[in-house]
C-alpha cells in the first residue's frame, strides 16, 4: 500500500535496512578455546566421521567445524557490535517478528590444527528486498564471518536468516477420528465378508445344528469343529441395553445407546441402536438390521428402532 504522496512505506523501510549493509556485527572476536582434540573427537563421534585425518599427531580439524570455534556458548560473546541488534529491532517494529535460519555457506582456505588460536570478525553483508515465502513475507539477512588462525585467514562463514511476518493460515477443522477397527482373524473373517455383502451371517453347527454368535472355531454345545452359516432375517428385539456417557471416546458422541439385540433366530449380538433418542430405547423394543457406513473403509451392522411414543 502506498501513502497519498506516492511513497511506498516498504521502500522507505528497505532503504533503512540497506543502510546496515557493510556494518560490523562482531569486531575482534576471540574463540573461547583454541582448536583442540576433545572437541574434534566429540564432533566426529556425533557426525559418524571416522576419517584418519582427524586423529593422531598430524590431525586437522574437520573443515565443517569452522563456525564451532567461534561460538560463545551459553555465556555468549562480549565483542558484538550493536548494529545487528539494531537491524533486528528495526525488523521487529515493522512486524517481521519471526525468524528462521535458511542456509549457510563456508569457504575453507587453510586447515585448522589443534592449538590454533581463533579470532574472527563479522559483517552484515546483505539485506534482501521484501520477499514472500511459504512461511510469510520478510527480508533475508546475510552475515559473513571471517575466521583467522594465528592472524591468517582460514575460512569464511556466511549465515542467512529470514526475518518474517508469518503468513495467515486458514483454520481447518480437525478431521473426525475414525471408529475403532474390528479385529478380523481366521475365525471371524467369514462374518465380516458377509457384512461387506450386506448379509448378517450366523454360524450353525454342522452336527447338532446349534446356532452360535459370536463366531467361534468350534460348537459350544457339542464341540464339533464343523459348521456352516445361515443368513439372519434382520429382525430382532432389544434384549438389554446401556447408555454410554463415560469415558468419552473421540469417534463417538455420547450419550448413545448400545444394545444387546436378540435376533429372530435366537442368538444375541451387541450393536448400536439407532433411529430413536438414546433415552427412548426400551427392553423388548423391535429393531431391524441396517448396515451403516461409518467411513470410507468401514461398514457396520446396526439396528434401527421405531419411536414407540
Secondary structure, DSSP 4 states (H G I P E B T S, - for coil): -B-TTS-BHHHHHHHHHHTTTT-EEEEEEE-SS-S-HHHHHHHHHHHT---GGGSSTT----GGGGGGGG--TTT--S-B-SHHHHHHHHHHHTT--EEEEEEEEEEESS---TT--EEEEEEEEEEPPPEE-SSEEEEEEEEEEEEEETTEEEEEEEEEEEEEEEPP----PPPPPPPPPP---TTTHHHHHHHHTT--EEEEETTT--EESS--SS-TTT----EEEEE--SEEEEEEEEEE-SS--TT--SSEEEEEEEETTS-EEEEEEESS-GGG--TT-EEEEEEEE-SSS-EEEEEEE----
